[in-house]
Amino acid sequence: MTFSRTSNILLNMTVGAKPEFSKLHHECEKRWKKEEAEGTHEVLFLREIPGRRHWKNQFFLSFAFLLNYTSYYSIQNLQSTINAEGALGLTSLILIYGFLILSSLVAPFFVGRFGAKWTLVFSMLVYVFYSYANSFSSYYLIVVISGLLGLAGSPLWVAQATYLTRSAYQLARLRDLPDELVINRMNGLFYIMLNISNIIGNLMIFFVLLPPSADDGSVMAAPLDTTSCGANNCGVGVGSCLPPPSPEMTQRLFGIFTSVGITAVAVLLFGVDDQQVLKGFSATKINVWTQSQTVFQLMIDPRMIPLMPILAFHGLQEAAAFGDFTKAYVACSQGVAYIGLVLTSYGISSSLFGLLFGQLEKVTDRVFRISFGFFCHIGLLIWLYLWQPTQGQLWPLLAAAFVWGMCTVVWRSQMACLLGVVFPKQQQAAFSIMVMTQGVGWVIGMMLATVSNLCVGERLILLAGFLIVSFGLYLVSEYRFRQEAQQAALEAGINLREQVVEELLRRRSSDPRWV
């Protein structure tokens, strides 16, 4: 099907009108077809799928991501501890997000060439190989597969965002609902399912890698010196009094993750419908350079530039959550085994607030929701800077992880929704830039974590300052978006009124008896 935001509205307003307006209807139809031929209006090429099948597709797509990221997020959380020798874990993460940035430039090519569904399938297979490779702890194998995973990561997310947004647009038209409302609801379902992966994966880590128990039933632990924990941590190596997991335990865990990843690919193959591609679109018309140019052009778009800092902040804050927080607050004060338990609270919060924010769309606007995330995150960073963790204080860590998960939901769901609404004709390029800037934030955050003379407290100050600047730029952009939307709506109404008046005057001049 084909939809036009401007000409289709004019066409529909003249359908079924009096015969006197037939010429106006004809002119609107000509304008619509002209825009379609020139490619100057938003076009969605989808099968005519009933509303329930749209939700079925989104459920299975979300479930596949739940399974896939149950494995990946868990392995990511363990890289700095299980693969600590030779800094293999840190090297793996830097390679993943470094190549993720590069793949963002050509991700629209893969989505356009293979379609959203098959891009998802091919990309997710690489995640399965990554889970399997980690069971061998081979330096060169993990390095190579990490680079491949980075190349597959951006197409995966661009395909997901493209599939969801296209489906939401068609469903909005079928049900006569606002586009942003349906996008937010589908994003809410997706991120609820995605965040459940944090719960499942981290519980797997905690129970599979749980250290041996003492005779009294408590986990063996010696007193830990926590004076260098929290904001005072300045690159000091964090050791654990708990015994490291055995090779058999880690191989069993990675075997489980590999099986879960294979199941995710099967869910995509058999549970998600393929979206119909552009009629007459052939492989010869796809050009990597053209697609990359589209991404570069959008990067320098005055509407995109002010949004890039807040997109990068999403990557920065995740690097801080899975880097500084787990290392300097959890592992330093409680031991490595409790990383999984604390991050389970993060996953529960993300799931609950993902559902809540999907419902808040009915009574709040985008500015309120993003502002809530801003104040939530600023408050959390201030508290982490002031609080000193000690051994045995698990509840404050669980609470901090819970609040952090709530903040992350805002950046994940609202940024995707914002780009889908602001750039409806350039969705693939916009989502590529989103993934790329988040990857840049991730890499910068991990590189800052390796600077030994930069304490965690100082990094928290830098993160808070960057958030304040990013949020200010977003508010300026939001004001401009709304002004442009109001102006466009006003001009569309004026143009339609002028056409109607012109037709009435012409009819009246040609036939004085006609009123």
Secondary structure, DSSP 8 states (H G I E B T S, - for coil): ----SSHHHHHHHHTT--GGGHHHHHHHHHHHHHHHHHT-S---------HHHHHHHHHHHHHHHHHHHHHHHHHHHHHHHHT-GGGHHHHHHHHHHHHHHHHTTTHHHHHHHHHHHHHHHHHHHHHHHHHHHHTTT-HHHHHHHHHHHHHHHHHHHHHHHHHHHHHHHHHHHHHT--HHHHHHHHHHHHHHHHHHHHHHHHHHHHHHS---B-TTSSB-------TTSGGG--S-----SS----HHHHHHHHHHHHHHHHHHHHHHHHHS------TT--GGG--HHHHHHHHHHHHT-TTTGGGHHHHHHHHHHHHHIIIIIIIIIIIHHH-TTHHHHHHHHHHHHHHHHHHHHHHHTTT--HHHHHHHHHHHHHHHHHHHHH----TT--HHHHHHHHHHHHHHHHHHHHHHHHHHHH-TTSHHHHHHHHHHHHHHHHHHHHHHHT-TTS-HHHHHHHHHHHHHHHHHHHHHHHHHHHHHHHHHHHHHHHHHHHHHHHHHHHHHHH-TT--
